[in-house]
Protein backbone atom coordinates (compact mmCIF):
# COMPACT_ATOMS: atom_id res chain seq x y z
CA UNK A 1 0.00 0.00 0.00
CA UNK A 2 1.41 3.38 -0.99
CA UNK A 3 1.29 5.82 1.92
CA UNK A 4 3.51 8.67 0.68
CA UNK A 5 5.44 9.81 -2.39
CA UNK A 6 7.80 12.47 -1.02
CA UNK A 7 9.26 13.25 2.37
CA UNK A 8 12.03 15.67 3.32
CA UNK A 9 13.70 17.06 6.42
CA UNK A 10 15.13 20.59 6.46
CA UNK A 11 16.95 22.41 9.28
CA UNK A 12 16.73 26.20 9.23
CA UNK A 13 17.13 29.27 11.44
CA UNK A 14 14.65 32.11 11.91
CA UNK A 15 17.01 34.98 11.08
CA UNK A 16 14.35 37.69 11.09
CA UNK A 17 13.70 37.09 14.77
CA UNK A 18 17.34 36.98 15.79
CA UNK A 19 18.20 38.58 19.12
CA UNK A 20 21.79 39.63 19.73
CA UNK A 21 22.67 37.87 16.46
CA UNK A 22 21.27 34.55 17.80
CA UNK A 23 18.33 32.77 16.17
CA UNK A 24 16.20 29.72 16.95
CA UNK A 25 16.82 26.49 15.01
CA UNK A 26 13.82 24.70 13.48
CA UNK A 27 13.34 21.48 11.58
CA UNK A 28 10.79 21.41 8.75
CA UNK A 29 9.06 18.19 7.73
CA UNK A 30 7.53 18.17 4.25
CA UNK A 31 5.41 15.33 2.92
CA UNK A 32 3.61 15.54 -0.42
CA UNK A 33 4.01 19.32 -0.38
CA UNK A 34 2.52 19.75 3.12
CA UNK A 35 4.91 20.93 5.77
CA UNK A 36 5.14 21.43 9.52
CA UNK A 37 7.85 23.08 11.63
CA UNK A 38 9.29 21.90 14.93
CA UNK A 39 11.19 24.23 17.23
CA UNK A 40 14.25 22.43 18.57
CA UNK A 41 14.66 24.90 21.47
CA UNK A 42 18.23 25.57 20.36
CA UNK A 43 19.88 28.87 19.39
CA UNK A 44 22.86 29.61 17.17
CA UNK A 45 24.72 32.71 16.02
CA UNK A 46 23.53 33.51 12.50
CA UNK A 47 27.09 33.94 11.22
CA UNK A 48 27.98 30.37 12.16
CA UNK A 49 24.99 28.75 10.45
CA UNK A 50 25.58 27.16 7.02
CA UNK A 51 22.32 27.09 5.07
CA UNK A 52 23.78 24.74 2.46
CA UNK A 53 24.86 22.00 4.88
CA UNK A 54 22.13 22.89 7.42
CA UNK A 55 24.72 22.60 10.15
CA UNK A 56 26.96 24.84 12.23
CA UNK A 57 30.28 25.95 10.71
CA UNK A 58 33.60 25.23 12.32
CA UNK A 59 35.08 22.42 14.37
CA UNK A 60 34.80 24.03 17.80
CA UNK A 61 33.26 22.19 20.72
CA UNK A 62 29.89 24.02 20.55
CA UNK A 63 29.57 23.42 16.81
CA UNK A 64 30.41 19.73 17.13
CA UNK A 65 27.91 19.18 19.95
CA UNK A 66 25.15 21.01 18.07
CA UNK A 67 25.81 19.13 14.83
CA UNK A 68 25.75 15.78 16.63
CA UNK A 69 22.39 16.73 18.13
CA UNK A 70 21.00 17.68 14.71
CA UNK A 71 22.21 14.37 13.28
CA UNK A 72 20.38 12.52 16.06
CA UNK A 73 17.19 14.52 15.41
CA UNK A 74 17.36 13.72 11.71
CA UNK A 75 17.91 10.00 12.39
CA UNK A 76 15.00 9.88 14.83
CA UNK A 77 12.65 11.60 12.37
CA UNK A 78 13.53 9.17 9.58
CA UNK A 79 13.06 6.20 11.93
CA UNK A 80 9.59 7.50 12.78
CA UNK A 81 8.87 8.00 9.09
CA UNK A 82 9.96 4.42 8.27
CA UNK A 83 7.81 3.05 11.13
CA UNK A 84 4.75 4.78 9.67
CA UNK A 85 5.56 3.39 6.22
CA UNK A 86 5.89 -0.16 7.55
CA UNK A 87 2.49 0.13 9.25
CA UNK A 88 0.99 0.61 5.76
CA UNK A 89 -1.56 3.10 7.00
CA UNK A 90 -2.10 6.67 5.76
CA UNK A 91 -0.12 9.26 7.73
CA UNK A 92 0.87 12.93 7.50
CA UNK A 93 3.86 15.11 8.37
CA UNK A 94 1.80 16.35 11.35
CA UNK A 95 1.60 12.78 12.63
CA UNK A 96 5.37 12.40 12.29
CA UNK A 97 5.79 15.63 14.27
CA UNK A 98 3.42 14.42 16.99
CA UNK A 99 5.31 11.13 17.30
CA UNK A 100 8.65 12.98 17.47
CA UNK A 101 7.37 15.21 20.27
CA UNK A 102 5.69 12.30 22.07
CA UNK A 103 2.30 13.96 21.71
CA UNK A 104 0.66 11.07 19.86
CA UNK A 105 0.47 8.99 22.99
CA UNK A 106 -1.34 9.90 26.16
CA UNK A 107 0.82 9.52 29.24
CA UNK A 108 -0.93 7.03 31.45
CA UNK A 109 -0.26 6.76 35.16
CA UNK A 110 -0.19 3.62 37.28
CA UNK A 111 -3.49 4.62 38.88
CA UNK A 112 -4.96 4.97 35.36
CA UNK A 113 -3.89 1.37 34.71
CA UNK A 114 -5.46 0.12 37.96
CA UNK A 115 -8.75 1.91 37.26
CA UNK A 116 -8.87 0.71 33.64
CA UNK A 117 -8.02 -2.90 34.52
CA UNK A 118 -10.61 -3.07 37.31
CA UNK A 119 -13.29 -1.53 35.10
CA UNK A 120 -12.67 -3.93 32.21
CA UNK A 121 -12.30 -7.04 34.37
CA UNK A 122 -15.09 -6.56 36.91
CA UNK A 123 -17.57 -8.47 34.72
CA UNK A 124 -15.04 -11.12 33.65
CA UNK A 125 -13.55 -12.07 37.01
CA UNK A 126 -15.33 -13.39 40.09
CA UNK A 127 -15.77 -10.86 42.88
CA UNK A 128 -13.40 -12.85 45.10
CA UNK A 129 -10.72 -12.72 42.40
CA UNK A 130 -11.29 -8.98 42.00
CA UNK A 131 -10.85 -8.66 45.76
CA UNK A 132 -7.47 -10.40 45.46
CA UNK A 133 -6.46 -7.98 42.70
CA UNK A 134 -7.38 -5.00 44.87
CA UNK A 135 -5.25 -6.38 47.69
CA UNK A 136 -2.30 -6.73 45.29
CA UNK A 137 -2.91 -3.22 43.97
CA UNK A 138 -2.72 -1.82 47.49
CA UNK A 139 0.72 -3.39 47.84
CA UNK A 140 1.75 -1.94 44.46
CA UNK A 141 0.74 1.58 45.50
CA UNK A 142 2.48 1.16 48.88
CA UNK A 143 5.65 0.17 47.01
CA UNK A 144 5.41 3.20 44.71
CA UNK A 145 4.98 5.51 47.71
CA UNK A 146 8.00 3.98 49.46
CA UNK A 147 10.29 3.72 46.42
CA UNK A 148 9.39 6.92 44.54
CA UNK A 149 8.00 9.00 47.40
CA UNK A 150 5.00 9.68 45.15
CA UNK A 151 1.39 8.50 45.29
CA UNK A 152 1.46 7.74 41.54
CA UNK A 153 3.92 7.43 38.66
CA UNK A 154 3.68 7.28 34.87
CA UNK A 155 3.63 3.69 33.61
CA UNK A 156 6.38 4.66 31.18
CA UNK A 157 8.64 4.41 34.24
CA UNK A 158 7.89 0.70 34.65
CA UNK A 159 10.96 -1.36 33.88
CA UNK A 160 12.75 -4.50 35.07
CA UNK A 161 14.08 -2.69 38.15
CA UNK A 162 10.48 -1.82 39.12
CA UNK A 163 9.53 -5.50 39.02
CA UNK A 164 12.46 -6.79 41.09
CA UNK A 165 12.04 -3.84 43.44
CA UNK A 166 8.40 -4.80 43.99
CA UNK A 167 9.45 -8.41 44.63
CA UNK A 168 11.97 -7.27 47.25
CA UNK A 169 9.31 -5.00 48.81
CA UNK A 170 6.92 -7.95 49.19
CA UNK A 171 9.55 -10.29 50.62
CA UNK A 172 10.66 -7.74 53.23
CA UNK A 173 7.15 -6.44 53.99
CA UNK A 174 6.53 -6.02 57.71
CA UNK A 175 3.00 -7.32 58.33
CA UNK A 176 0.47 -5.34 60.33
CA UNK A 177 -0.98 -6.87 63.52
CA UNK A 178 -3.17 -9.81 62.57
CA UNK A 179 -1.49 -10.24 59.18
CA UNK A 180 0.87 -13.07 58.31
CA UNK A 181 4.24 -12.59 56.63
CA UNK A 182 4.16 -12.68 52.84
CA UNK A 183 5.59 -16.03 51.76
CA UNK A 184 7.28 -16.80 48.47
CA UNK A 185 4.24 -18.16 46.61
CA UNK A 186 2.00 -15.38 47.89
CA UNK A 187 4.54 -12.82 46.68
CA UNK A 188 4.54 -14.52 43.27
CA UNK A 189 0.74 -14.30 43.14
CA UNK A 190 0.91 -10.52 43.70
CA UNK A 191 3.59 -10.23 40.99
CA UNK A 192 1.52 -12.42 38.65
CA UNK A 193 -1.38 -9.98 38.99
CA UNK A 194 0.96 -7.06 38.29
CA UNK A 195 2.19 -8.93 35.22
CA UNK A 196 -1.33 -9.35 33.87
CA UNK A 197 -2.04 -5.66 34.34
CA UNK A 198 1.24 -4.66 32.67
CA UNK A 199 0.65 -7.10 29.80
CA UNK A 200 -2.69 -5.41 29.14
CA UNK A 201 -0.97 -1.99 29.08
CA UNK A 202 1.71 -3.31 26.72
CA UNK A 203 -0.81 -4.82 24.31
CA UNK A 204 -2.73 -1.56 24.29
CA UNK A 205 0.56 0.23 23.44
CA UNK A 206 0.55 2.24 26.66
CA UNK A 207 4.05 0.83 27.14
CA UNK A 208 6.84 0.60 24.57
CA UNK A 209 8.45 -2.43 26.22
CA UNK A 210 7.51 -5.31 28.49
CA UNK A 211 9.20 -4.89 31.91
CA UNK A 212 8.74 -8.62 32.61
CA UNK A 213 10.69 -9.86 29.57
CA UNK A 214 13.66 -11.02 31.69
CA UNK A 215 11.74 -11.86 34.87
CA UNK A 216 11.17 -15.45 35.96
CA UNK A 217 8.62 -16.57 38.53
CA UNK A 218 10.02 -18.57 41.44
CA UNK A 219 7.16 -20.83 42.55
CA UNK A 220 7.92 -23.27 45.36
CA UNK A 221 6.21 -26.61 44.82
CA UNK A 222 4.26 -27.70 47.87
CA UNK A 223 2.46 -30.93 48.52
CA UNK A 224 -1.29 -30.51 48.93
CA UNK A 225 -2.38 -31.56 52.42
CA UNK A 226 -5.28 -33.99 52.62
CA UNK A 227 -6.89 -36.28 55.15
CA UNK A 228 -6.20 -39.98 55.31
CA UNK A 229 -9.16 -42.33 55.30
CA UNK A 230 -8.70 -42.79 59.06
CA UNK A 231 -8.70 -39.04 59.71
CA UNK A 232 -11.76 -38.55 57.51
CA UNK A 233 -13.57 -41.33 59.37
CA UNK A 234 -12.74 -39.73 62.73
CA UNK A 235 -14.45 -36.53 61.58
CA UNK A 236 -17.48 -38.44 60.28
CA UNK A 237 -17.76 -40.19 63.65
CA UNK A 238 -17.55 -36.93 65.63
CA UNK A 239 -20.45 -36.28 68.02
CA UNK A 240 -20.89 -32.97 69.81
CA UNK A 241 -23.52 -31.11 71.79
CA UNK A 242 -22.51 -27.92 69.94
CA UNK A 243 -24.78 -27.67 66.91
CA UNK A 244 -22.56 -25.27 64.93
CA UNK A 245 -19.72 -27.81 65.01
CA UNK A 246 -22.01 -30.51 63.67
CA UNK A 247 -23.16 -28.28 60.82
CA UNK A 248 -19.56 -27.43 59.91
CA UNK A 249 -18.65 -31.11 60.10
CA UNK A 250 -21.48 -31.97 57.70
CA UNK A 251 -20.47 -29.27 55.20
CA UNK A 252 -16.86 -30.43 55.34
CA UNK A 253 -17.74 -34.11 54.90
CA UNK A 254 -20.04 -33.22 52.01
CA UNK A 255 -17.11 -31.50 50.30
CA UNK A 256 -14.86 -34.50 50.99
CA UNK A 257 -17.27 -36.76 49.08
CA UNK A 258 -18.10 -34.36 46.24
CA UNK A 259 -14.96 -32.23 45.79
CA UNK A 260 -17.13 -29.09 45.67
CA UNK A 261 -15.55 -25.93 47.09
CA UNK A 262 -17.28 -23.96 49.83
CA UNK A 263 -18.11 -21.00 47.56
CA UNK A 264 -19.93 -23.42 45.23
CA UNK A 265 -21.62 -25.41 48.00
CA UNK A 266 -23.37 -22.39 49.48
CA UNK A 267 -24.87 -21.57 46.07
CA UNK A 268 -26.33 -25.04 45.54
CA UNK A 269 -30.11 -25.44 45.53
CA UNK A 270 -32.42 -28.39 45.05
CA UNK A 271 -32.48 -27.50 41.32
CA UNK A 272 -28.84 -28.59 41.10
CA UNK A 273 -29.82 -32.18 41.99
CA UNK A 274 -30.74 -33.93 38.75
CA UNK A 275 -31.03 -37.52 37.57
CA UNK A 276 -27.89 -38.44 35.69
CA UNK A 277 -27.23 -40.76 32.78
CA UNK A 278 -27.09 -43.72 35.17
CA UNK A 279 -30.50 -43.00 36.65
CA UNK A 280 -28.99 -41.86 39.96
CA UNK A 281 -28.91 -38.35 41.48
CA UNK A 282 -26.07 -36.07 40.35
CA UNK A 283 -25.08 -32.53 41.28
CA UNK A 284 -24.74 -30.31 38.22
CA UNK A 285 -23.63 -26.66 38.38
CA UNK A 286 -20.97 -24.22 37.23
CA UNK A 287 -17.93 -23.32 39.30
CA UNK A 288 -18.27 -19.75 40.55
CA UNK A 289 -14.53 -19.17 40.29
CA UNK A 290 -14.09 -20.18 36.63
CA UNK A 291 -17.59 -20.72 35.24
CA UNK A 292 -16.55 -24.29 34.32
CA UNK A 293 -19.43 -26.78 34.58
CA UNK A 294 -19.12 -29.79 36.87
CA UNK A 295 -21.24 -32.93 37.07
CA UNK A 296 -20.80 -35.14 40.11
CA UNK A 297 -22.65 -38.38 40.90
CA UNK A 298 -23.75 -38.30 44.55
CA UNK A 299 -21.98 -40.87 46.70
CA UNK A 300 -24.04 -42.30 49.57
CA UNK A 301 -22.18 -40.22 52.19
CA UNK A 302 -23.14 -37.01 50.36
CA UNK A 303 -26.71 -38.15 49.65
CA UNK A 304 -27.28 -38.76 53.38
CA UNK A 305 -26.38 -35.12 54.10
CA UNK A 306 -28.63 -33.81 51.32
CA UNK A 307 -31.53 -35.80 52.81
CA UNK A 308 -30.67 -34.62 56.34
CA UNK A 309 -31.02 -30.93 55.46
CA UNK A 310 -33.96 -31.27 53.07
CA UNK A 311 -36.48 -30.07 55.69
CA UNK A 312 -34.02 -28.77 58.24
CA UNK A 313 -34.62 -25.55 60.22
CA UNK A 314 -31.46 -24.04 58.74
CA UNK A 315 -32.62 -24.48 55.14
CA UNK A 316 -36.42 -24.64 55.08
CA UNK A 317 -36.85 -20.84 54.66
CA UNK A 318 -34.47 -20.75 51.72
CA UNK A 319 -33.75 -22.67 48.55
CA UNK A 320 -30.27 -23.62 49.80
CA UNK A 321 -29.35 -27.28 49.59
CA UNK A 322 -27.17 -27.03 52.72
CA UNK A 323 -26.79 -24.47 55.55
CA UNK A 324 -24.81 -21.26 54.98
CA UNK A 325 -21.94 -20.03 57.16
CA UNK A 326 -19.24 -17.43 56.57
CA UNK A 327 -16.00 -18.95 55.34
CA UNK A 328 -14.05 -17.21 58.12
CA UNK A 329 -16.14 -18.80 60.87
CA UNK A 330 -16.12 -22.08 59.04
CA UNK A 331 -12.33 -22.41 59.18
CA UNK A 332 -12.14 -21.34 62.82
CA UNK A 333 -14.71 -24.02 63.71
CA UNK A 334 -12.70 -26.58 61.73
CA UNK A 335 -9.75 -25.93 64.05
CA UNK A 336 -12.00 -26.99 66.97
CA UNK A 337 -13.07 -30.10 65.07
CA UNK A 338 -9.43 -31.00 64.36
CA UNK A 339 -8.63 -30.72 68.07
CA UNK A 340 -11.61 -32.90 69.05
CA UNK A 341 -10.59 -35.55 66.50
CA UNK A 342 -6.91 -35.45 67.39
CA UNK A 343 -5.91 -34.29 63.89
CA UNK A 344 -2.61 -32.37 63.94
CA UNK A 345 -2.94 -30.97 60.40
CA UNK A 346 -3.98 -27.38 59.70
CA UNK A 347 -7.57 -28.24 58.87
CA UNK A 348 -9.15 -25.83 56.35
CA UNK A 349 -12.26 -26.24 54.26
CA UNK A 350 -10.22 -26.41 51.06
CA UNK A 351 -8.54 -29.54 52.43
CA UNK A 352 -11.83 -31.32 51.83
CA UNK A 353 -11.43 -30.79 48.08
CA UNK A 354 -7.88 -32.17 48.27
CA UNK A 355 -9.18 -35.15 50.26
CA UNK A 356 -11.80 -35.89 47.60
CA UNK A 357 -9.11 -35.78 44.90
CA UNK A 358 -6.73 -38.07 46.75
CA UNK A 359 -8.19 -40.27 49.49
CA UNK A 360 -11.70 -40.65 48.03
CA UNK A 361 -11.02 -40.91 44.29
CA UNK A 362 -7.42 -41.34 43.06
CA UNK A 363 -6.44 -43.67 45.90
CA UNK A 364 -9.43 -45.86 45.04
CA UNK A 365 -8.47 -46.22 41.40
CA UNK A 366 -10.57 -43.48 39.80
CA UNK A 367 -8.68 -42.36 36.64
CA UNK A 368 -7.10 -38.91 36.82
CA UNK A 369 -9.06 -37.76 33.74
CA UNK A 370 -12.30 -38.52 35.56
CA UNK A 371 -11.12 -36.76 38.73
CA UNK A 372 -10.21 -33.70 36.65
CA UNK A 373 -13.76 -33.57 35.26
CA UNK A 374 -15.29 -34.04 38.71
CA UNK A 375 -13.22 -31.18 40.13
CA UNK A 376 -14.15 -28.89 37.25
CA UNK A 377 -10.50 -28.34 36.27
CA UNK A 378 -9.95 -26.81 32.84
CA UNK A 379 -6.47 -28.39 32.55
CA UNK A 380 -5.40 -31.92 33.38
CA UNK A 381 -2.06 -30.53 34.64
CA UNK A 382 -3.96 -28.86 37.51
CA UNK A 383 -5.18 -32.27 38.68
CA UNK A 384 -1.80 -33.97 38.26
CA UNK A 385 -0.46 -32.37 41.44
CA UNK A 386 -2.82 -34.67 43.35
CA UNK A 387 -1.51 -37.67 41.45
CA UNK A 388 1.99 -36.82 42.71
CA UNK A 389 0.64 -36.81 46.25
CA UNK A 390 -0.89 -40.23 45.74
CA UNK A 391 2.39 -41.49 44.25
CA UNK A 392 4.14 -40.33 47.41
CA UNK A 393 1.65 -42.27 49.51
CA UNK A 394 2.28 -45.36 47.36
CA UNK A 395 6.00 -44.87 47.88
CA UNK A 396 5.55 -44.57 51.67
CA UNK A 397 3.33 -47.67 51.77
CA UNK A 398 5.88 -49.66 49.75
CA UNK A 399 8.65 -48.54 52.10
CA UNK A 400 6.66 -49.93 55.02
CA UNK A 401 6.11 -53.15 53.09
CA UNK A 402 9.85 -53.50 52.45
CA UNK A 403 10.53 -53.02 56.16
CA UNK A 404 7.98 -55.69 57.09
CA UNK A 405 9.31 -58.15 54.55
CA UNK A 406 12.85 -57.47 55.70
CA UNK A 407 11.83 -58.06 59.31
CA UNK A 408 10.19 -61.39 58.40
CA UNK A 409 13.31 -62.50 56.55
CA UNK A 410 15.41 -61.73 59.61
CA UNK A 411 12.98 -63.67 61.85
CA UNK A 412 13.18 -66.71 59.58
CA UNK A 413 16.97 -66.54 59.59
CA UNK A 414 16.96 -66.68 63.39
Secondary structure, DSSP 8 states (H G I E B T S, - for coil): ----S-EEEEEEE-GGG-BTTEEEEEEEEEETTEEEEEEEEEEEEGGGEETTTTEE-SSSHHHHHHHHHHHHHHHHHHHHHHHHHHHTS---HHHHHHHHHT-SS---BHHHHHHHHHHHHTTTS-HHHHHHHHHHHHHHHHHHHHHHSSS--BGGG--HHHHHHHHHHHHT----TT-----HHHHHHHHHHHHHHHHHHHHTTS-SS-TTTT--------------HHHHHHHHT---S-HHHHHHHHHHHHHHTT---HHHHTT-BGGGEEE-TTSSEEEEEE-TTT--EEEEE--HHHHHHHHHTTT-TTTTTS-BSS----HHHHHHHHHHHHHHHT--S---THHHHHHIIIIIIGGGT--HHHHHHHHT-S-HHHHHHHHHHHHHHHHHHHHHHHHHHHHHHHHHH-
